[in-house]
Amino acid sequence: MRHDEMIGKVQELAHLPDRGSAERAAHAVVSTLSERLPSGLARHVAAQLPPDMATAMREAADASATSNAGAAGERFGLTVFAGRIADRAGTDEDTALREAAAVMEVLDAALAPELTERMAGALPADIRDLLPVGRATEDAESTRPWIQEG
């Protein structure tokens, strides 16, 4: 999937007013996601992304790998995930979760299915629920307020 297509889909799914907001959201999510994933897996994900998104993911993975987390990725849940995205995107945590769900849906469409499954397996359940594969067996509209229309 090309960069412009990905950003357009993020903008549409997250109901963002402009491409700049979608770009900020996408970069905030991929950077935060790469901090949570094992660095090798983050690099595999980055290899399937457009160059500028891949760079953001690789840089965060490299920074995380050199920290005390090592190659395993940092351990944090949805609250920290949302907070980091909100800080990076300049928004609140509820908006960050809505944007994260949109970006994760676009990533799901852009990545090879087996890579999405590996990524889902490396995430805790609360963050994994942002992925379409994580929501597949649940009624997302009633249990995940960040993905509702609005």
HELIX and SHEET records of a PDB file:
HELIX    1   1 HIS A    3  ALA A   14  1                                  12    
HELIX    2   2 ARG A   19  ARG A   36  1                                  18    
HELIX    3   3 SER A   39  ALA A   47  1                                   9    
HELIX    4   4 PRO A   51  THR A   66  1                                  16    
HELIX    5   5 GLY A   70  ALA A   72  5                                   3    
HELIX    6   6 LEU A   78  ALA A   89  1                                  12    
HELIX    7   7 GLU A   93  ALA A  110  1                                  18    
HELIX    8   8 PRO A  113  ALA A  122  1                                  10    
HELIX    9   9 ALA A  125  ARG A  128  1                                   4    
HELIX   10  10 PRO A  132  ARG A  135  1                                   4    
HELIX   11  11 ALA A  140  THR A  143  1                                   4    
HELIX   12  12 PRO A  145  ILE A  147  5                                   3    
END                                                                             
